[in-house]
Amino acid sequence: MKAKMIGFAILVLVILAGGGYSLYQNRITVTEINGYLGGEKIGLIEDEEIKSILKKKYHLEIHYSRAGSLDMVTADLTGRDYLFPSSQTALAYYQELYGKALSDEIMFNTPIVLYSYQIVADAMEKEGIITKTDGVYYADMQKLTELMMTEKTWSDIGLPQLYGPIIVDTTDPTKSNSGNMYAALTANMLNNGKTVDLNSVDEVIPKLRVLFSRLGYMETSSSDLFNQFLRMGVGAKPMIAGYENQLLEFATQNPEDYENLKDDIVIIYPSPTVWSTHIYIALNDEGKKGYEALSDAEVQRLAWEKHGFRTGNNDAAMETGDMKVQGIPAQITGVMNMPDYQVMKKIIDSLE
């Protein structure tokens, strides 16, 4: 009888403890923050594993509206706690309009890459535009830019089934960061491989406008362009510029679809390339909580393993062996500087 009473007492204590913990959990205030972020980061913010870490460990929920890196700076900021663009240019733009941000921190990095198809990569490899080293494709951006400037066609490099001149599709550089950064990289190539400055930009702009005028309609979202590339095939978009993380995330989140595409889709690293720096801008004290939570070591690990974002502020080696996508270098080499903000502003204004 005594043993039964002790057992019953223990059971009651367990129930009360569980109820108390549940009550404690219910009393925890979860902070909800709202802001703008680029489409390439939506998968990360929507990741259930990451959302769980943010809620349980930091009592935080991050809500968002999608916007291009430059568009979000000029959008209505009423009720917004943060901005999460993809470049230093967007931060400089913000500072020009509003002054110094409450805080701004680099959260992730990802290089600008080219996406294409195997038949295109094979043809360009024969022409010496693309080389393959240790299983990784690299594009000589000086040669590729020269091909486009001289209006060489796909047929000229042995691809008569593809229509028109050789172009690299990109997002609208006046609205979206990936297009903006590709424009900067191309401008540097038109400047004999040197970073464009205020002394050289006026000479480069007319050539840059010619190249971009051939693109016609341009998407305003990097994620939209990447999805169109996957859906429409080589005939519609033989080559596009985007972020490295896009294919890495797609392969992880859509393994069956990637399995069907992996022998056809090729990721190519421009040589040189430029880093896209994803900067978290806090607009108020509530917004600062987002940086703290996203800086969590587990979140940073998941950002790379599931979404392809290189974490840290430098070109650190990443573990690539377990990646579903082949041809990913552990380190990104051959990186050149972006033009400064005043030069980028002139380039952006000229392409509007």
Secondary structure, DSSP 8 states (H G I E B T S, - for coil): -HHHHHHHHHHHHHHHHHHHHHHHHHHS--EEEEEEE-GGGHHHHT-HHHHHHHHHHH-EEEEEEE--TTHHHHS--TT--EEE-SSHHHHHHHHHHH-S-SEEEEEEEEEEEEEEEHHHHHHHHHTTSEEEETTEEEEEHHHHHHHHHTT-BTGGGT-TTS-SB---B---TTT-HHHHHHHHHHHHHHTTTS---TTTHHHHHHHHHHHHHTT-S--S-HHHHHHHHHHH-TTT-SEEEEEHHHHHHHHHH-HHHHHHHTTTEEEEEEESB-EEEEEEEESSHHHHHHHHHHT-HHHHHHHHHTT--EESSS------TT-SSSS--SS--SB-----HHHHHHHHHHT-
